[in-house]
């Protein structure tokens, strides 16, 4: 299954909880989060997905976990297999139970990253049978080795890539529908990992969500990147997620796209 071969457009999401402003920050200074604004922005994100034909499936709230809204980190979905993550931050480990129950109810086969492995879903970038896994602060070598063993029978090749300048791999790079990887240069350890790499002028522009084979979702904070992508023939949908930026979040973190 390829990232642009979107068949059934379903997205897992999880509402921001009351402790969102307490979320972890690692590579940036902490700034106050406006919870009411964050809730409105979350609804705006959901509205944008629905407007593009995506069915929304809500994972049960995890209000005791400040970062639970970043549901992408809890799982890696490939074909009919849901690999339940083992977050690198201990505070986030309870987030996975709700995601696992939801995906099991949808008929996905379940596998789990086990100790001593750690893996965050935000460290995993997939396209056309290739899976790049960020080896850095939240994901370790054991987690990547386990992911590789689980996905190999499905025809996927997993490659570990270094991540030292950003929270997750997908904080630094994502892929366009044609497989070109876009990234913000100062956050990318080794652009040569990808055969086709396009630097973007804004950090927020490094994060794209594929909505269909010619449409991407990006942050409203990346107008120059939007223009760049539109010049390459893509249709761009922009959403404001300023409060999630303050917690090192991005447009990819807020959903798990189930494309097959």
N, C-alpha and C positions, 0 to 999 in steps of 0.2 A: 504494500500500500504506500503510495506517495503522498506527500503533503499537499500537492495540488490536485490529487485525484479524490476530491471531496464528493462523497456519495450522500450519506445521511448526515445532515448538519445539526449536531447536538452539542451543547456546551454545558459542562459542569461548572457551577459557580457556588460561592458560599458568601452569605451576607457578612459585612463587617460587624464585628462585635463591639461591645461597650468599652473594651480595653484596647482598642486599636491604637490610640495614641501612645501606648506603652510598647509598641512593636520594636523589634530589634533593629539597630543600625550598626553597621560595621565599618564602612568605608567613607561615611559622610558624617558631618556634625548633626546632632539632634536639633530639630526645630519643632515648635508646637504644631500638632495636627488638629485641625478643626473637624471634629467628629461629625457634626451635622452636615458640613460641606462634603465630607468624605462619603457619607451615606447618599447624598444627592448625586455625587459623581458616579458612585457604583450603579445607581439606577440609570444614569445616562449611558453608562457602558452597556448595561443589559439592554436598554432600548436600542442601542446601535446594533447589537448582535441580532436582536429580533427583527429589526428593520431589514436586515440582510438575509432573512429566512432561517435563522438559527433557532432551534428549539432549546429552551432553557431548562436545565435540570438542576434543582438546588440540592446541594449536599447539606445535611442537617447542621445547624449552627454549632460552633465550638466556642462559646462566649468566654470560657476561661483562658483561651489561647489568643493573645493579642494579634498574632500574625495569621490567623486562620483564614482570613479573606484571600490570602495568596495561595489558593487551592492548587495551582499548578505544581507546587513543590511536593505534594503528597503522593504523586503517582506518575508513572510513565506508561502510557497506553500504546500498544503496538499490535495492530490487527485485533484479534479477539482476546489478547492477553493484557491484563492490568498488573503491572509490577508495582506493588505498594512500596513507596519509598521508606527509607529510614533516615529521617532528617539529621543533618550534622549538628544542629543546635538542639540540645536536650529539651528545651522549652517547647519545641515544636513537635516532638514525637507523638503526643496525644492527638494531633490533628488528623492522623491517617485513618483512624477507625471509621469515621463517618464516610470518608471517600471509599474505603474498601466495601462497606456495606452497600453503598449506593451502586457501585459498579457491579457487585455481585448480583444485586437485584435486577440489573439490566442484562444479565447473562454473560458477563465477561468471566473468563478464567482468571483466577487470582494466583499470583506468586508474590513473594515478599523478599526484600533485601534483608539479610540476616546479619547479626553481630559477627565479626567486627566491622562489617561494611557500613558505610554511611553514603547516602545518595539523596540529593534534592532534585525534584523534577525540573526545576529551573536550570539545572546544569546539563540538560539533555536536549540537543537539537537534532531533529530528524528530517531527512529528505531523501526520497527515492532509494530506500534501502540502506542508506548510510545513516549512522547514528554517531554523533560526536558528543562525548561526555566530558564535562569540565572537571579537571582534577585540581582542586584548590581547597578553600577553607571549609566548605560544607560537604563535599563529596570526596571520598578517599579511593585508593587503588582497589581495595577489596570490593567496594560498592560497584565500581566499574567492571571488575572481573565477573562479579555475579550477574550484572546486567547483560554483559556479553554472552555469558553461558545461557541465559534465559531467552535472549532474542535470536541467537544463532540458528536454532531450529526453524525460525520463521523467515530465515533468509537475510537477516540484518547483519551488517558489519559494524561493530562498535569500535570507535577509535577514541582514546583518551587524549585530551588536549589541555595544555596548562591554562589555569585561570588564577592570576594573582592580583589583578588590578581592579576587579569588580566582584560583587557578591556572588554572582552566578555566571555561567557561560552565556546565558541568554540576556544577561545584563549588558553584555558587550556585543553580541552578534545574534542575528536571526537570518532566516532564508526567505528570499522572494519566491513567487510561484515557479519561476524557471530554474531555481536552484542557486542563483547568485546569492552569496552570503553578504549581507550588509553589516557594517560594524563601525563603531566610533573609534578611530585609531588609537587615541591615548589609553583606551581600556582593553585593547586586544593584544595579548601576549605574542602571538605568532600568526599574522594574516596568511602566511604561506601555507598554512594547513589546508586552505581551501583553494581549489583550482580557479574559481571565479570569485573574487572578493571586491566589493564596492565600498570604499570609505564614504561615510556620510558626515555632513558638517555639524551635526548636533548629537549630543549624547542620547537624547530622547528619540532620535531618528533611527537608532540602532535596533529598536524594538518594533517588529511588525507582526501582526496576527493575520494569517491568510484566511480571508473570508470566502473566496472562490478562486478560480484560476486566473483572474485578472483584477482582483480587488483585495486591498490590504487595509487593516486598521492600524493607525498610529496615534501617538500622543499629539494633542494640539500644540504642545511646546516645540514642535519640530517643523515649522513652516518651510524652511529651506529644503529639508529632506522631502517634505511633501511635494514641493515643486520638482525636485530631482526625480522622484519616482513617477510623477505624472508625465515628465518629459520622456520617460522610458515606456510609456503606454499603459501604466497602471491607473486604476481608479482608486482613490485614497479616501477613506473615511477617518476623520479625526475626532478624538474625544479628549476631554479635559480630565486628567487624573492627578492634579497637582498635589493633593494630600497624600497620595500613595507614593509619589516621587520622594516625599520626605522620609519614607521608610524603605527606600531602595527598591520600591516596587515599580512595575511597568505594565504595559497593556497585556503582555503575555501571561503575567503572574496571576491575573484575576480570573482565569478560566482554564479548563482542560477541554480542548476541542476534540470531539469524537467524530472522526471524519469518515469512518467506514461503516 
